[in-house]
């Protein structure tokens, strides 16, 4: 995917302060994402000396698609299907068997840590897994809780006011238009261009 055109750069979503976001930088393209999925999948399997007792739990919305991609990567080199569950932290959905397995919570972006905390709360209502780990495509910092990712595709230092946008074909319906972009508030002094 190429960088957004000028029209989409100007039509970014609103900031919490009422401004608007503009495109800042292309962080990952589809090939970078594929490599990150492969690396994270290998790291998970290496840490656990195989995949026999793993369950990947994707957090809605994009975490579910990432979890399926990680499971496919693991199946490709381990020749073993890893169960994939989906967790909507708002509704505490129960669609996986937790005991006595290692649960890897999968999400696209780790920011304040509040979504992971909510997922941990939801998991405790479903049972008690052996261990819980976190895998994310992007860790952007700015944690408000003592939560960290065990597996990270990319550490991306950001400003609190910036926005990391992950695009996945399975969720966003853009064909092969996978990517990760950094958007930030439009600076009135830069003519709306939003240069990094």
SULGIJO-V593643 format. One record per residue. N is the residue number from 0. RES is the residue in three letters. SS is DSSP state (h for helix, s for strand, l for the rest). Layout:
# SULGIJO-V593643
n = <N:N>
res = <RES:RES>
ss = <SS:SS>
This chain:
# SULGIJO-V593643
n = <0:1:2:3:4:5:6:7:8:9:10:11:12:13:14:15:16:17:18:19:20:21:22:23:24:25:26:27:28:29:30:31:32:33:34:35:36:37:38:39:40:41:42:43:44:45:46:47:48:49:50:51:52:53:54:55:56:57:58:59:60:61:62:63:64:65:66:67:68:69:70:71:72:73:74:75:76:77:78:79:80:81:82:83:84:85:86:87:88:89:90:91:92:93:94:95:96:97:98:99:100:101:102:103:104:105:106:107:108:109:110:111:112:113:114:115:116:117:118:119:120:121:122:123:124:125:126:127:128:129:130:131:132:133:134:135:136:137:138:139:140:141:142:143:144:145:146:147:148:149:150:151:152:153:154:155:156:157:158:159:160:161:162:163:164:165:166:167:168:169:170:171:172:173:174:175:176:177:178:179:180:181:182:183:184:185:186:187:188:189:190:191:192:193:194:195>
res = <UNK:UNK:UNK:UNK:UNK:UNK:UNK:UNK:UNK:UNK:UNK:UNK:UNK:UNK:UNK:UNK:UNK:UNK:UNK:UNK:UNK:UNK:UNK:UNK:UNK:UNK:UNK:UNK:UNK:UNK:UNK:UNK:UNK:UNK:UNK:UNK:UNK:UNK:UNK:UNK:UNK:UNK:UNK:UNK:UNK:UNK:UNK:UNK:UNK:UNK:UNK:UNK:UNK:UNK:UNK:UNK:UNK:UNK:UNK:UNK:UNK:UNK:UNK:UNK:UNK:UNK:UNK:UNK:UNK:UNK:UNK:UNK:UNK:UNK:UNK:UNK:UNK:UNK:UNK:UNK:UNK:UNK:UNK:UNK:UNK:UNK:UNK:UNK:UNK:UNK:UNK:UNK:UNK:UNK:UNK:UNK:UNK:UNK:UNK:UNK:UNK:UNK:UNK:UNK:UNK:UNK:UNK:UNK:UNK:UNK:UNK:UNK:UNK:UNK:UNK:UNK:UNK:UNK:UNK:UNK:UNK:UNK:UNK:UNK:UNK:UNK:UNK:UNK:UNK:UNK:UNK:UNK:UNK:UNK:UNK:UNK:UNK:UNK:UNK:UNK:UNK:UNK:UNK:UNK:UNK:UNK:UNK:UNK:UNK:UNK:UNK:UNK:UNK:UNK:UNK:UNK:UNK:UNK:UNK:UNK:UNK:UNK:UNK:UNK:UNK:UNK:UNK:UNK:UNK:UNK:UNK:UNK:UNK:UNK:UNK:UNK:UNK:UNK:UNK:UNK:UNK:UNK:UNK:UNK:UNK:UNK:UNK:UNK:UNK:UNK:UNK:UNK:UNK:UNK:UNK:UNK>
ss = <l:l:l:l:l:h:h:h:h:h:l:l:l:s:l:l:l:l:l:s:s:s:s:s:s:s:s:s:l:h:h:h:h:h:h:h:h:h:h:h:h:h:h:h:h:h:h:l:l:l:l:l:l:s:s:s:s:s:s:l:l:h:h:h:h:h:h:h:h:h:h:h:h:h:h:h:h:h:l:l:l:l:s:s:s:s:s:l:l:l:l:l:l:l:l:l:l:l:l:l:l:s:s:s:s:s:s:s:s:s:l:l:l:h:h:h:h:h:h:h:h:h:h:h:h:h:l:l:l:l:s:s:s:s:s:s:s:s:s:l:l:l:l:l:l:l:l:l:l:l:s:s:s:s:s:l:l:l:l:l:l:l:s:s:s:s:s:l:h:h:h:h:l:l:l:l:l:l:s:s:s:s:s:s:s:l:l:h:h:h:l:l:l:l:l:l>
